[in-house]
Amino acid sequence: MDRNKIQGRLTFLKEAENLKNVLRSSHTSKGRSESTAEHTWRLALLALVFEDELDQLDFSKILKMCLVHDLGETINGDVPAIEKHKFPNKDAQERNDLLILTHSLDEPLRNSLLGLWEEYEAGETDEAIAVKALDKLETILQHNQGSNPEDFDYEFNLTYGEKYTDKHPLFKSIRLILDEETKNRMKEN
């Protein structure tokens, strides 16, 4: 690999580091705001621990999609799911931000990352549906585990992402457990 290609990839990685600074509405178990990078890491870990139940899917693509799905948030940040209706152009903004973020990459790699993101956003392939389901489940898991503000809206999670979590028996089973946890958190507050 030539030096320019290596330098371009390192530049991308340096710019993508900002995802560690992008905060989400989720909180850790210690009450600290979760970063998008932390969410992405645990989403990939969630996929990995259930890989044996997803053996009919392209698992390499699933992991790549997990890593890429929120990269566009590096520039303009995360929009909480409960507020997405306030930002009708969020997907277009995120795609544009991803193009800006990947400007230093060689064209084949840039196109590959953009293709994975677009496949995820479309949510039509089995792998994209799986990652969308896992993304929602990871978020609910974090909400249930987190030390959240007193006015946190747990009820929203009871229907969040059902469009995707209802499409596979594994996701339905995970969802059942997480919904029970959510209801318990609602009783506590």
Secondary structure, DSSP 8 states (H G I E B T S, - for coil): --HHHHHHHHHHHHHHGGGGT-EEEEE-TTS-EEEHHHHHHHHHHHHHHTGGG-TTS-HHHHHHHHHHTTTTHHHH----GGGGGG-TTHHHHHHHHHHHHTTTS-HHHHHHHHHHHHHHHHT-SHHHHHHHHHHHHHHHHHHHHS---TT--GGGGGTTTHHHHTTSHHHHHHHHHHHHHHHHHHHH-
